[in-house]
Amino acid sequence: MRMRVISILVLSVVALSFSRPGLAKGEKIGYVDLTRALNEIDEGKAVKRWLKKEFEKRQKALDEKQNDIKMAKKELDNLPPMVSDDVKKQKAQELQQKLYDLQVLYANLQNELAKLEEKKTKPIFEKMEKILSNIGKEQGFTLILEKTKSSILYAPAYLDLTNEMIRRYNLLTPKKGRKRTKKSK
C-alpha cells in the first residue's frame, strides 16, 4: 500500500513537471513524514506498544526452539565414540530438522507480525490521509508528498506538515480518559 501511494505521488510530480516549466503562482507543495507521525501520535504509540508485546510472546516460542536445538547439538557432540554411525546420522538429521523447523517458525512469525502491524496501522494511515486532505484544502496545497529518503531529498522545513498532522490527529483521537474537544477537525 505504501509503495502504491509513493508511486502515485511520484507520478503526480512527474506529470506536474512536464505540464509546466515550474510551479505556477499559487501552487503549493508540502510534505509529511508518515513514519515519524505514526511513532509520535498517541494511537500509533499504543499500537507500537501492543506490537512489542506480541513480538515478545512470539520471541518466547523462538527461544524455546533455539534451546531445543542447543540441547540437540550438545547431545550430538557428546555422543560416545562407540555409538554407531547410523545413530550419529539420525541425531544429525534430527538436528537439521529442528533447524529447519526454527527457520520456518521464524518466517511464519515474521509474516504474522507484519500482517498484524498492517491491520493495526491501516486505520491510522486512513485517518492521516483524511487529515492531510483537510490540511491541503484549507491551506491551498496543490500536492502533499510523503517524506522518505528516496522521495524527498531536500525541502525547507516550513513545507513540513507533520507536526500539524500529528496535532490534529491527537485531537481527533483522544487518549482514554481525555475528552474530545469541540475544536477538533
Helices and strands as residue ranges (DSSP letters): H 2-19, E 29-32, H 34-40, H 42-77, H 85-139, E 143-146, G 157-159, H 162-172
